[in-house]
Amino acid sequence: MIAEEQRSHIIGSLQNMMQENRIPGLVLGIYDYKRSTIINLGKRHINQADPIQIDDNFHLGSCCKPITATLFAVLVEQNYFTWDAPLFRYLSSLVPDISSDYKNITLRQLFTCTAGLPPFIDDSEFDSLPPITGSSREQRLAFTQSILSKPAHTKPSNFTYSNASYAILGSLAEQKLNRDWSELLYEYIFKPLNITAGLGLPSLNNSNQPHGHCYKNQTNLHMNDIAKLPRDTEVVPYPNGQQYIHPILQPAGDLHLSIPAYIKFLQMHLNSFMNTYTLISPTLIRHMHTQAAEHSFGWTNSVIDKIPVSQVNGWGGAFYTHTILSVGQNTGLTLATNTGHIQAVVACQKMIHSLFQTLDYAKEQLVY
């Protein structure tokens, strides 16, 4: 898909970035609606020689949000839900004491983070809740009941990035269809696209997968304090036995899958945007990518060099994944790495934006 000379130049740039920013391994994908170029570099574990493979799994973090949103798009088209019905219609029996602040919020507001819900971007926010136990599905329901019975965190209609929105959406789907969120993803998204995915860190149950990495002692810090750590802080393997993403927040960001598999999902979006009906209609795909300026059904809408793009990045502390999708120009880039220290995250953000601008000349050639 890209010339060999350009591929070699990209590999050199990536290798320099990895060396300068202590990044153990990464996978880069460059793709249009049917073609892709995949580059894999580095190691699965900082202290071992085992190399990263193209089909290795990476933790997606919040890059999972567009997948959860796409699941709901399928369910909307199958008439299980509507975007603009009041939430109370679906939850009246499950949350009988729902706050008046939340009674009239809609699925659309949940997917655009304008429902007034709290962020839940740091596990310390769970300290304000009563103890919640049970399966992840049972915990999500209890979480939904607890959050929605309280006054709104912010005024509904105001934008507040919220993982809680996606936890509640996951619970809503589970209660409506009486199946776990992960089972619904498999049935409606992964199975039709022939994708294999899993929950949690890739190496948790398979040592032959990329291991996450972070700054030493990073796991004991509040999210805001991690960014303040010195640049030369030691990078270490993330402790496999430690909770990574709270089970309640799985629909917001706790999937792992290979980058070629994730690209299949993204190519589905590109195909649908080109008026090819895949899992959901082209009209609905356009709606998902353009509905809101700040956060639209898992995507952040922005402009790079006058080109409208949909972006999403996922960070949980030990992995980082970033996607830039230009649905109008029919091209996308995804960069995933098996470390989450801030130095690496910033470097990856700069790299993927630079690559998008470098490859800009090719975009017109990728429109069919």
N, C-alpha and C positions, 0 to 999 in steps of 0.2 A: 504493500500500500504506500510505503514511502521509499524513496531511492536509497540504495545502500550507502552512499556517501553521507546522506542526511542521517541515516540510522547510526552510522559510526560516530558522527558528531554528537548526536543525542546521548549515546552511550558514554562518550568521554565526559560530557557535561554532568551526567548522572553520577559517574564514578568520582568526579571531583567533589560534587556535593556530598556524597556519602562519606568520603574521607575527611572533609572539612567539618562535618557535622555529626560524626560518629553514628552513622546509620548502618546497622548490620546488613539489612537486605531490603529489596523493593521489587515491585513489578509495575511496569508502565504499560498501559494500553492506549493505542491510537486507533480510532475506528470510525466507520461510517455505518450506513444501515445494513451492510452485509459483509464488509471486509474489516479486517483488523490486523494490526501489527502489535505483537507482545514482546516486551523486553524484560528479562529477569536477570537480576544482579545480586551479588552478595550472599550472605549466609542466613540460615534459619535461626542460629543461636550465636550470640557474640563470642562465646567461648568454645565453639565447635566449628569444624570445617565443612559440615554438611551444607551444600549450596541450595539456595532458593531455586525451586522449580516453577515452571510456567503455571502448572495446575495446583500449586500450593494454595491453601486457604488463608485468607486474611480477615481479621475482624473489621466489620464495616462501620461500627459505631452508628452515628446518625445518618449515614448513607443508607441505612435501613428504612428511614422514614418514607422515601418515595415508593418503596416496596409495599409498606403498609397502606399508603395512600392508593396505590394501584389496586390492591386487594379490595378496598372500599369502592373504587370506581367500577370494578367488576360486579360487586354486590349491588351497587346503585343501578347498573344497567340490567340486573336480574330482579330488580324491584324489591329487594330486601330493605333498602333505605332510600331516602331522598336527601339531597344536600341541604335543603332549606326548611325541613320540618323541625319544629321545636324538639329539643333533646328530651323533654318530659314525655313526649309521645312514646319513646322507646324505653324510658326508665321509670315510669310512674309506679310500677309494682316493685321495682328493685330498690329505688331510692324514694320512698314515700315522703320523706321529710326534706326533699331537695330544696335548696335555698332559692328564694325568689329571684336572686341575682342570676341563677343559672337556668331557670325554667324555660326560658325562651331562646337560649343559645342554640345554634344549629351545628350540624356536622361541618358545614362550610367554615364556621368560625373556629371550630376545633382544628381544622386542617390549615387555617391561616393564622393560628395562634392569636386570635382576637376574641377569645371566649372569657378572658378575665382570670384564667387559671394560673396557679403558681408555677415557677420555672421547673423545680426539681432537677437542676443540673448538678447538684452536689448531694451526696448521700446524707449530709448533716440535716437536710430538710426533712428527712424521715423522723428525726427526733421529736418533731412537733405532733406526730401521729400516735394514736394508741398502738400497742403491740399488734402486729398482723402476722398470722401464721397460715399454714396450709399449702396447697399446691400453688404454683404461680397463677393459675386461673382464679383460684379462690382468693389469693392475695389481691389480685387486680380488682376483683369485685368489691372486696372490703375497702380497698383504697378509693375506688370510685364513690362508694357510699359515704366515706368519711370526708373526702374533698368536696363533694357536691352538696353536702349538708351545711357547709360553712359559707359565710359571706365571700363574695368574689375577692380574689387577691388584688386585682386591678379592675378598673372600669371596663366591662365588656365593650368591645369595638376598638379598644386600644391594643396595639401590638405588644405582646410579651412572649418571647421565645419560651416554649413550654414542652418539656418531656411528659408532663402530667397529661397533656392533651392526648398524646398517643397511647399512654397507658389506659386512659378512659375509653378511647376508641377501640383498643384491643379488647377490653372487657365488653364493650357494647356488641362487637361482632361475636364474641364467645357466647354471650347470653342469648343473642338472637338466633344463632345457628346451632347452639348447644355443642360446640366443638372448640378445642383449644386454638388459640391464635396461630400457633405454629402448624397445626394440622390444616387450617384454612389456607395458609400460605402455600403449603404443599399442593393442596387440591386445586386451587384456583390460579396459582402463579407458577410455581416451580415445576409441577408435573407437566403442564402444557408446553413449557419452554425447555423441558428436559434438563433441568437444573438440580444439582445436589447442594444442599445447604445444611447448616447446623447451628446450634445455639452455643453461646459462650466462646471462650478462647480456643483457637484451633488446636493448640498443643495440650489442652486439658486432658483429653482422652487418647491422644495420639502423639507420641514424642517425635514422630517423623513429619511434623508440620512446623511452620514458623512459630517460634517462641516470642512472646512480647517482651519489650524492654522499656525501661524508664530511668529517671534519675534515682540515685540512691536515696532512700527514705521518702521518695515522692508519694508513696501510697499512704503515708501517715499525715499528709498535709491537706488542708482545705484547697479547693480548686484555685482560688484566687492567689494563694501563696505559692503555688507551683511555679507560676510565671516569674516569681521574684528570685528563684534559685540562681546561683551564679552559673555562668556559661560553662565553667570547667568542672561542674559537679559530675561525679562518676556516673557512668551509664551502666546499669546492671540488669540481669534478667528479671522480669516481673515474676513475683512468687505465684506459682501455678495454683496453690491451694487457697489463695485469697480471692474473695468475691470480686468480680470485675464490674459487672452491671447488675444492679438490683433486679431480681426476678420480676418485680412489678413493672419495670420499665423496658422489658424485652421488646415490645412493639415499637419503642422509640429508637432502639439501637443495639440489639444484642444478637446479630447474625454474623456468622462467618461463612464465606464461600470463596471460590477461586475467582480471580479477576476475569478470566475468560467466561466463566459462568455469569458474573455480574454484567459483563458486556452484552451477553445475550439478552438480559433484561433491558439494558439501556438501548440496544438496537431495536427492541420491540417498540420503545417509545419513538425512536427515529422513524421506523417503518410506519407507525400509526400517524405520525405527523405528516407523512407523505401520502396520506389518503389510502393506506393499506390497512384494512381492518384486521387486527391481530387479536389480542385479548380484550381490548376495549376499542370503542369507535374513535376515528380521527377527531371528531368534534370534541369528544371528552378529553382526549390527550391535549388538544390545544387549550382547552379550558384549564386543565391542571397546571400547565406551564405559564399561564398568563393571568390567572385570576387575581393575584395580589402582588404588590411590588416587593414586599419584604420577605414573606414566607408563604409560598403557594403550594400546598399539597406535598410538602416535603422538600421543595426546591426553594432556593433563594434566587430571585430574578435580579440580574444586574447587566451591565454593558461593559464589554472589553473592546477597545478600539472601534467603537461605534457599532459593534455587533451584539445584539441581545443574546444573552446566555442564561441557562439555568445551572446553578451551582449547588453542590451539597458537599459538606465535609464531615467526617466522622472521627471523633477522638474520645477515647475512654481512658487514656493515660499510658497504654502500652502498645497501641497500634494507631496509625493515622491513615485515613483514606480520603482522597479529594477527587471529585468529578466536576468537569466543566462540559456541559452539553449544549451545543448550538443546534437546536432542533430546526431552526430556519435554514441553516447552512448545511445540515445533515452531517455533522461531525462531532466527535467527542473525544475527551482525554480522561483517563483515570489513572491516578498515581497512588499506590498503596505501599506502606512501609511497616515493618514490624518493630517500630519503636514509637513512643509517644512523648519523649522529652521535648520541651518547648523549642529548643534550638533546632531540632529536626523538623518539627511542625512548621516553623516559620520558613525554613529552607525549602521544604516541599511546597508550601504555598507559593513562594516566589518562583520556584522551578516550573510548576504547572502553568502558571500565568505566562511565564516567559515562553514556554513551549507553545502555548496556544497562539501567542503573538507571532512566533517564528513560523508556525505552520499556517499562518493566516493566508498566505498566498495560494495555498492548495484548496482552500474552502470552496471557491467557485468551481473547481474541477470535480468536487465531490457532490455536486447537485445533479441529480438524474431526472 
